[in-house]
Amino acid sequence: MDGFEIGDGVTTVDGPMKGVYGTVVWFYEEKQQLLVRFGASQQMYYAAKELKRWGD
């Protein structure tokens, strides 16, 4: 999963979710994308290059 694991805290490198804490909840292997959940109800798929670990 390109250095990320289920449960990792992440944020996006740009866009509207930059600076918002998210959690990796699933990996879509066929598309090589990570499902990130922000808060209780919003989640989106991202490529690993679009994410960075929380606190980095």
C-alpha distances in whole Angstrom, upper triangle without the diagonal:
4,6,5,7,9,12,11,14,13,16,16,17,20,22,23,20,20,22,21,19,16,14,11,12,10,7,9,8,11,11,7,8,8,11,13,16,19,22,23,23,21,18,16,13,11,10,8,11,13,12,13,13,16,19,18
4,6,9,12,14,12,14,13,15,15,15,18,21,23,20,19,21,21,19,17,15,12,15,13,10,12,11,14,13,9,10,10,13,14,18,20,23,25,25,23,19,17,14,12,9,6,9,11,10,11,12,15,18,16
4,7,10,12,10,12,12,14,15,15,19,21,23,20,19,20,20,18,16,14,12,14,14,12,14,14,17,16,12,12,11,14,14,18,19,22,24,25,23,20,18,16,14,12,8,10,13,11,10,10,13,15,14
4,7,9,7,9,9,12,13,15,18,20,21,18,17,18,17,15,12,10,8,10,10,9,13,13,16,15,12,11,9,11,11,14,16,19,21,21,19,16,15,13,12,11,8,11,12,9,9,8,11,14,13
4,6,6,9,10,14,15,17,21,22,23,19,19,19,18,15,13,10,7,8,9,8,12,13,16,16,13,12,9,11,11,13,16,18,20,20,19,16,16,14,13,13,11,14,15,12,12,11,13,16,16
4,6,9,11,14,16,19,21,22,22,19,19,19,17,14,11,8,5,5,6,8,11,13,16,16,14,12,9,9,9,11,14,16,17,17,17,14,14,13,14,14,13,16,16,14,14,12,14,17,18
4,6,9,13,15,18,21,22,21,18,18,17,15,12,9,6,5,6,9,11,15,16,20,19,17,15,11,11,9,10,12,14,15,16,16,14,15,15,15,16,14,17,17,14,13,11,12,15,16
4,6,10,13,15,18,20,20,16,16,15,14,10,8,6,5,8,11,12,15,17,20,19,16,14,11,11,9,11,12,14,16,18,16,14,15,14,14,15,12,15,14,11,10,7,8,11,12
4,7,11,13,16,17,17,13,13,11,10,7,6,5,7,10,13,14,17,19,23,21,18,16,12,12,9,10,10,12,14,16,15,13,14,15,14,15,13,15,14,10,9,6,5,9,10
4,7,9,12,14,14,10,10,9,8,6,5,6,7,11,13,14,17,19,21,19,17,14,11,11,8,10,10,12,15,16,14,12,12,12,11,12,10,12,10,6,6,4,4,8,9
4,7,9,10,10,7,6,6,6,5,6,8,10,13,15,16,18,20,22,20,17,14,12,12,9,10,9,12,15,16,13,12,12,12,10,12,11,11,9,6,6,6,6,9,9
4,5,7,8,6,5,7,8,9,9,11,12,15,16,16,17,20,21,18,16,13,12,12,10,12,11,14,17,17,14,12,11,11,9,10,9,9,6,4,6,9,9,12,11
4,7,10,8,6,8,10,12,12,14,15,18,19,19,20,21,23,20,18,15,14,15,13,15,15,18,21,21,17,16,14,14,11,11,10,8,6,6,6,10,10,12,11
4,7,7,5,8,10,13,13,16,17,20,21,20,21,23,24,21,19,16,16,16,14,16,15,18,21,20,17,16,14,14,12,13,13,11,8,9,10,13,13,15,14
4,6,6,9,10,13,14,17,17,20,21,21,21,24,24,21,20,17,16,16,14,15,14,17,20,18,15,14,12,13,12,13,15,13,9,11,13,16,15,17,17
4,6,9,9,12,12,16,17,19,21,21,22,25,26,22,22,18,17,16,14,14,12,14,17,16,12,13,12,14,13,16,17,16,12,13,14,17,16,18,18
4,6,5,8,9,12,14,16,18,19,20,23,24,21,20,16,15,13,11,11,8,11,14,14,10,10,10,12,11,14,15,14,11,10,12,13,12,15,15
4,6,8,10,13,15,18,20,20,22,24,25,22,21,17,16,15,13,13,11,14,17,17,14,14,13,14,12,14,14,13,10,9,10,12,10,12,13
4,6,9,13,15,18,20,21,23,26,28,25,23,20,17,17,13,14,11,13,17,17,15,15,15,16,15,17,16,16,13,11,10,11,9,10,11
4,6,10,13,15,18,20,22,24,26,24,22,19,16,15,11,10,7,9,13,14,11,12,13,15,14,17,16,17,13,11,11,11,9,11,13
4,7,10,13,16,18,20,23,25,23,21,18,15,13,10,9,6,8,12,13,12,11,13,15,14,16,15,16,14,11,11,9,7,10,12
4,7,9,12,14,17,19,22,20,18,15,11,10,6,5,5,7,10,11,9,9,10,11,11,14,13,15,13,10,10,9,8,12,14
4,6,9,12,15,17,20,19,17,14,10,8,5,5,7,9,11,12,11,9,11,11,12,14,13,16,14,11,11,10,9,13,15
4,6,8,11,14,17,15,13,10,7,6,4,6,9,12,13,14,12,9,10,10,10,12,11,14,13,10,11,10,11,15,16
4,7,10,13,16,15,14,11,8,6,6,7,10,12,12,13,12,9,10,10,12,14,13,17,16,14,15,14,15,18,19
4,7,9,12,12,11,9,6,5,7,9,13,15,15,15,14,10,10,9,11,12,12,16,15,14,16,16,17,21,21
4,6,9,9,7,6,5,6,9,12,15,18,19,18,16,13,11,9,10,10,10,14,14,13,15,16,18,21,21
4,6,6,6,5,6,7,11,14,17,20,20,19,17,13,11,8,10,10,11,15,15,15,18,19,21,24,24
4,6,5,7,8,11,14,17,21,24,24,23,21,17,15,12,12,11,12,15,16,16,19,20,23,26,25
4,6,8,11,13,16,19,23,26,26,24,22,18,16,12,13,12,14,16,17,18,21,23,25,29,28
4,5,9,11,14,18,20,24,24,22,20,16,13,10,10,9,11,13,14,16,19,21,23,27,25
4,7,10,13,17,19,23,24,22,20,16,13,10,9,7,8,11,12,13,16,17,20,24,22
4,7,9,13,16,19,20,19,16,12,10,6,5,5,7,10,10,11,14,15,18,21,20
4,6,10,13,16,17,16,14,10,8,5,5,6,7,10,10,9,12,13,15,19,18
4,7,10,13,14,13,10,7,6,4,6,9,10,13,12,11,14,14,15,19,20
4,7,10,11,11,9,5,6,6,7,10,11,13,11,10,12,12,12,16,17
4,6,7,7,6,4,7,9,11,14,14,17,14,12,14,14,13,17,19
4,7,7,5,6,8,11,12,16,16,18,15,13,14,14,12,16,18
4,6,6,8,12,15,16,19,20,22,19,16,17,16,14,17,20
4,6,9,12,16,18,21,22,24,21,19,20,19,18,21,23
4,7,10,14,16,20,21,23,20,19,21,21,19,23,25
4,7,11,13,17,18,20,17,16,18,18,17,21,23
4,7,10,14,15,17,14,14,16,17,16,20,21
4,7,10,12,14,12,12,15,16,17,20,21
4,7,10,12,10,10,14,15,17,20,20
4,6,8,6,7,11,13,15,18,18
4,5,5,7,11,13,16,19,17
4,5,5,8,10,13,16,15
4,6,8,11,14,16,14
4,7,11,13,15,14
4,7,9,12,11
4,6,8,7
4,6,6
4,6
4
